[in-house]
Amino acid sequence: MNAIGKTRIGLAAAILAACAAWTGAPAAAQDKPFAGVELRVGTYGGPWTEEQKRLATAKMEAMGAKLTFVAGSPQINFAKLIAARGGPPPMDTIEVSDGTVKDIREAGFLQPINPALIPNARFIGKDMVTSDLVRIWTTQESMCYNEQKLKELGIPPPRTYADLAHPKLVGHVDLPDIVSGGGMAAIAGFAHAHGGDLQNIKPGLDAIVRIKALKYWKTGTEVLNQFKSGDVYAAALHSGWCVRGVRAGMPLQTAHPVINANTTGVIKVGWIGVLKGIDRKTSDAAHAYINLFLDADFQREFALTQGVVPENVNAQKDLAKDPVLARMLILDPAAMSRMLNPDYGKVNLSDWHDQWARTVAK
């Protein structure tokens, strides 16, 4: 074995030891393989970033790395990469949703993943580690509504996206903007629910227009603020935002949209990759961060606060014992398998943006 191979195996062992001891003491100074590294993590902002800071900062610092977060939806952070093309990348690792995987791959921004540096990958499915991305979470894209307000107005809980067009809800519904984290999943769900598909999204866009939304949101924090102020009675966004609202004392509930006779609910899959144009030490630190994200305790804590479904099989156990998650999420494996899981492989994202501009944002 050559010297480089021995070094990488030693590094993998160091990462495994550092991340396995979730509650252990910080490593000694000489055991900090990433001393001097400032790791820039491209991720969603708001509570999503704050939770990663809480769970990851001390662990990465124990390995010598300082964390910096670059906030933005996958579409927005992808645009930052395009704007910086030809120069140093504005981040070192990036979270992407399934809807943006095709475009970031075709743009050539991702470097190969080294599975040897991600020992926790053994706790997720084999198909969740690809040549350039690692799957780290799943969200359930739902409808969130104020139970008290709907009862007051005599409106039954929504079952379908079309129910959001109820006359008493006009001007009191928030829907995701196409550039938001939930934008592509919402368009896919609306399209399939109204007789279209990923190649024919116009029926979904027309249905979105009929709702006469108060706002097309770009961050979920905006929606929670409007629920709190009473301006919004219902919204389309992933169930995790509704979980956060309930934990903050809001009278919210989720409804997973009925898409057709065989499909209820929509999922969005989150991946993370390492960007080209960074040095080896920073790349290895990025792999360590991915490994940490897949730690069972990290995944469990992240699921409880952010309302996502973890990928680590050990973190999935007993989630239903949490009363909020049990009420807000679909946790039965059979039911989860019947949720809409869009395949964006043949989607022309530029065409989607053009149609959105002509139909919704005009």
Secondary structure, 3 states (H helix, E strand, C coil): CCHHHHHHHHHHHHHHHHHHCCCCCCCCHHHCCCCCCEEEEEECCCHHHHHHHHHHHHHHHHCCCEEEEEECCHHHHHHHHHHCCCCCCCCCEEEEEHHHHHHHHHCCCECCCCHHHCHHHHHCCHHHECCCCEEEEEEEEEEEEEHHHHHHHCCCCCCCHHHHHCHHHCCCEEEECCCCCCHHHHHHHHHHHCCCECCECHHHHHHHHHCCCCEEECCHHHHHHHHHHCCCCEEEEEHHHHHHHHHCCCCEEEECCEEECCEECEEEEEEEEEECCCCHHHHHHHHHHHHHHCCHHHHHHHHHHHCCEECCHHHHCCHHHCHHHHHHCCCCHHHHHCCECCCHHHCCHHHHHHHHHHHCCC
